[in-house]
Amino acid sequence: MISRQGTTMDWDKLRIFHAVAEAGSFTRAGEILNLSQSAVSRQVGALEESLRIPLFHRHARGLLLTEQGEDLYRTVHDVFAKLAMAEARLTESKLRPEGPFKITTTVAFGAMWLAPRIGEFIETYPEIQVSLVLDDAELDLAMRAADVGIRFKAPHQPDLIQRNLFTMHYHLYAAPAYLEAHGTPKAASSLDEHRVIVYGEDTRPPVDNMNWLLTYQTGRSGGRRPVLKVNNVHGILQAVRSGLGIGALPDYLSPELAGLVRVLPEMDGPSFDAWFVYPQEMRHSKRVAVFRDFLLKKIATDYAPPVTKP
């Protein structure tokens, strides 16, 4: 029941009024509601009588809402819309999540960390149709270019929900073959005598000083000269693995770093946070909730501190 100025309006009459306002005639509303035209007209008339105001102008070509009818229609429409959303959320909470689900993140992280792990998520939730959109440009989630995103810069859009996933660090790596040929650097300053591989000018790194390796504790005027610039972390990884030189690589590549040697372990490069973001309208989505939980579980596994035996 809804009470307005001491008058009680029942849901059934409001439902019929709403249908008539949308259809524009008693006959069309009756067809939608599976009621006779006379039954629909009686219910609307009874609502008008209880409110003591006319809700429609009746004329030969159909019905038009009065000013008071427009006011009531907007209120009832909002209430019914909210009820429909609540019903959808309650229904989704009882069922396994399903439907299309588009995830966006950077090319390197998506290809090298997320893609190898997404199979487990799909096996667990086969009713969700997953699409990965890998792009170093930030897609507009508010315009539904994707449902959720994993980003390496905190979003500035106020209408996005964001959750910090983890903090990413960079460390230096080289291939055993390179170290055998050129020696292992013992101090940061000795990198002046080594080949270093850095990001190119065309990359879109998550932090501004991604090429810190060129200037970190160097004695050379103007900084170190790189042996190679690459605008993608996967390219740096492959160049390091080939034995070309020393490069800074992120923690999330840990499975890919097998066979490489971490050099100067006391050196830490720039760190940045990873964020899980999605639009406000997706905050009650079961698909978002289960994917978020999946991410947190995999991150906890990948970045758990090693267990030391007593």
Secondary structure as GFF3:
##gff-version 3
##sequence-region A 1 310
A	DSSP	beta_strand	2	4	.	.	.	ID=ss1
A	DSSP	beta_strand	7	9	.	.	.	ID=ss2
A	DSSP	alpha_helix	11	23	.	.	.	ID=ss3
A	DSSP	alpha_helix	26	33	.	.	.	ID=ss4
A	DSSP	alpha_helix	37	51	.	.	.	ID=ss5
A	DSSP	beta_strand	56	59	.	.	.	ID=ss6
A	DSSP	beta_strand	62	65	.	.	.	ID=ss7
A	DSSP	alpha_helix	67	94	.	.	.	ID=ss8
A	DSSP	beta_strand	99	105	.	.	.	ID=ss9
A	DSSP	alpha_helix	107	109	.	.	.	ID=ss10
A	DSSP	pi_helix	110	114	.	.	.	ID=ss11
A	DSSP	alpha_helix	115	124	.	.	.	ID=ss12
A	DSSP	beta_strand	128	134	.	.	.	ID=ss13
A	DSSP	three_ten_helix	141	143	.	.	.	ID=ss14
A	DSSP	beta_strand	148	151	.	.	.	ID=ss15
A	DSSP	beta_strand	160	168	.	.	.	ID=ss16
A	DSSP	beta_strand	170	174	.	.	.	ID=ss17
A	DSSP	alpha_helix	176	182	.	.	.	ID=ss18
A	DSSP	three_ten_helix	188	193	.	.	.	ID=ss19
A	DSSP	beta_strand	196	199	.	.	.	ID=ss20
A	DSSP	three_ten_helix	212	214	.	.	.	ID=ss21
A	DSSP	beta_strand	228	230	.	.	.	ID=ss22
A	DSSP	alpha_helix	233	241	.	.	.	ID=ss23
A	DSSP	beta_strand	246	250	.	.	.	ID=ss24
A	DSSP	three_ten_helix	251	257	.	.	.	ID=ss25
A	DSSP	beta_strand	261	263	.	.	.	ID=ss26
A	DSSP	beta_strand	272	279	.	.	.	ID=ss27
A	DSSP	three_ten_helix	280	282	.	.	.	ID=ss28
A	DSSP	alpha_helix	286	302	.	.	.	ID=ss29
###
